[in-house]
Amino acid sequence: MAKINIYHLYPAHLNLYGDRGNILALCRRADWHGIDFEVVPVEPGGEVDFARCDLLYMGGGQDSDQKMVADDLKTRQSDMSRAVEAGMTIFAVCGSYQLLGQYYTTSNGEKIGGLEIVDLYTEAGPKRLIGNAVIKCSLWNPPRTLVGFENHAGKTYLRTGLKPLGEVQIGHGNNGNDKTEGAVYKNVIGTYLHGSLLPKNPWLTDYLLNKALCYRNQAFQPAQLDDSLEQQAHDSAIRLAGSRRHKRLSSRA
């Protein structure tokens, strides 16, 4: 039986807007697909062997936790970078997504150094970018939609050559200006989408499981699953995002 190790980074500190549900979705779908798995919680200051990690999950956190998380992760930077270059899968949400980059500048001007794993940077903007979002994602051919909820003051900019996770259809995305959302580097995916994201987008969950298996030269043999409930949740989120967008546009008319 295929098996993967899922590391859950700082679960007590990085769990905004139901982000813990992403771990639940990974575990449930792994079980449904017949994949054996182990979830390893990673606590600040604890010993971590990234050589054993197949899929690292990093949830969103409060701004007040950001510096502590950044400082602790800096001690793991070289090990994480080596694992990423070897093919380890990372799924990072919001604040964790920002920390994968070069730096994050706070609203008071403090510059917090990132892990420099992904070539992007983030600077705090004058207002928060909030709302339900829909993006078109080209990880599949033809592209598929991803839906989620964003709430961030940081405005993230991808440097030349870095691929976004998707193109914004509804919402703000990385910075509210260039219509990009998230980033993809090797087997690393970063995104601002909370909600939690994976239960409403099962095709992304399966994509991450597949990448984690391929990292260890194991084949992904997906079961025939009934995703009708997940599809209903996905479609409902699209309708909700569209209705709120319509209300905002009407109020400006």
N, C-alpha and C positions, 0 to 999 in steps of 0.2 A: 504494500500500500504506500502511495506517495505521502510524504510528510513534510511540513514546513514549520519553522519556528517564527512566531510573530512576537516581536518586542513592542511593548506599550510604554512609550516614554512618559515618565512623570504623570501617571494617571490622576493623582490628587491635585495637581496644579494646572494641567492642560485638559480642561473638560468644559468648554463653553457650549451653550446652545445645543445640548444633547450630543456632543461630539463622541461621547462614549458609545453611542449607538453604532458608530463606524466599526468598532471592535466587535460588537455583537453581530453585525452583518457579516464581517469577514469570517467569524467563527461558524455562524449558522450555514453560510453558503459553502464553506469548506467541508463541513459535515455532510451537507446534502450531496456534494460532488464526490464524496468518498475519500476526502483528503484528511489524513491524520494531522493534528496540529497541536502545538503547545504555545500558550500565551505566557510571556515572561515580562512581568512588570519591572520597569527600570526606575529606581528612585534616585533623587539627587545625591551625589556622592557615593553611590553604590558601585560595585564592581560590574563591568559590562564586557562581554566578549562578543564584539560585533562580527567576528569571524563565524559565529554560530547563528547569526541573525539572517533570516531570509527576507522578512518583511518588517520594516520599522514603521510604526504608526506614531505620529506626533500631532496631538490635538491642539485646539486653540486655547489661549490663556488670557488672563487679565493683564492689562498693561503693567500693573504693579508687580507681577511675577516675571515680566519679560527679562529684566536685568539679571535676576537670580538664575533663571533658566539659561540665559546667554553665558553667564560666567561659568556655570557648571558644564555646559556643553563645550566650552572652549577647551576644557581639559580632555575632551574626547575627540577633538577635531581631527587629528591625524588618523585615528583609528576609523572614524566614520568616513573620511575621505577615501581611504584605501578600500573600504568595503563598497562604497559607491562605485568607484572605478572598476572594481571586480564584478559588479553587477547586482549588488544588494538593492532591493526595492524599498523606496521610502514613499509614504503618503503623509503629507504635512498640510495642516489646515491653519489658516489665518496667521496668528502670531508665530507659530512654528515655521510656516512658509516664509515669513519675513526673515527669520533667523538663519535660514539656509543661504541667504544672500551675503552681500559684502558688508552692509551696515544698515542700521535703522536710526534715523534722527527723530527724536521725540519732539513734542510740541514746545518744550522749553529749551530746545537746542542741544540737548545731550545726544552724543553720537555713540550708539551701542554697536560694537563690532559684531559681525555675523560669522557664520562658519565658513563662508567663502566656498561653499560647495556648488552653488548655482550662481551664475553671473547676472545678478540683479541687485538693486538697492531700493530702499524704502525711506520716504520722508513724510513726516506727519503733515496732514493738510489742515485747513482752517475749519472744516466741518466733517462730520462722519458720513460715510457712504453706506446707506442702510436700505435694505429692502429685499424682496424676493428677486432672484435672478435666474435667467435662462441663457445658456451658452450653447453654441454649436461646436462640437468637438470632433476633430479629425483623427482621433486615435483609431477610428474605424472607417471603412470605406463601404458604403457611403457614410458621411458623418452622422453622429447621433447627438441628441440633446442631453445636457446635464442640467439639473435644477437644484437650487439650494437657496440659502438665506445668507446675505452678507451684512456685516456691521463692523466697519473698520475706519479709523481715521488715517491710517497709513496709506500713502499713495506709492505703489510699487511700479518700478520701471525696469523692463527687461533690456539688457544690453544686446548689441547687434549679434544676430545669429542664434539667440536663444528662442526656442519655440514656445509659444503660449499654449496653455491647455485648450483654450477655445476662444471663439469670437463671441462677444457679447451680443445677444439678441434683445434681452431685457435686463436692465440693471446697470451697475457701474463698472464692475470688473476691477482690474488692477489699479486703475487711477482715475477712472471717470472720463478719460479723454481719448485714449487710443483704441478703445473697443477690444482690448485684450483682457483675458482672465486667466490667472494661474500661469504655471510654467511647467515644461517637461524637459528634463535633462537625463539622458540615459534611462534608467528605471526609476527615476525620481519624479514624483508629481507633487507640485505645490498648488494650493488653491485658497481662495477666500471663502469658499462656499461651506457654510455650516448646515445644520438642520435636523438631524445629521444627514450627511450627503449620501452615503452608500446605500441605505435602505431604499431610497427613492430612485436610485440609479444602479440597478443590479449588474448591468453590463460593465460598469466601472469596477465593481467589486470583483467580478470574474476576471477582468483584465489584470488587476493587481495579483490575484491568486495565480494566474497563469505566469506572470513575470517572476513571481517568487519561486514557482516550481522550475521554470526554465533556468533560473540561476543555479540550481543544483542538478541540472541536466535530467529533470524529471518531466514526463509528458503530462499535460493537462488533458484529462479525458472527461469533459463535462457531462453531467447527467442531464436528462431531459426534465427540466424543472417547469412547474407551473408558476409563471411570474405575473399572473393576472392582477394580483393585489398590488404588487410593486408597480406595475404599469398604471393602475388606477391612481396610486399615490403620485406618481410622476406626472400624469396628465392633469390631475387636480392642482398640482403646484404650478404648472404652466398656466392654467386658467386663472389661478389666484394672482400670479405675477402680472398677467395681461390685464386683469380687471383693475388692479391698483395703478398700473401705468396709465390706463385710460382715465382714471379719476384724477391723477396728477395733471395730465395734459388738459383735461376739461377745466380744472381749477385755474389754469394759467390763461385760458382763452378769454 
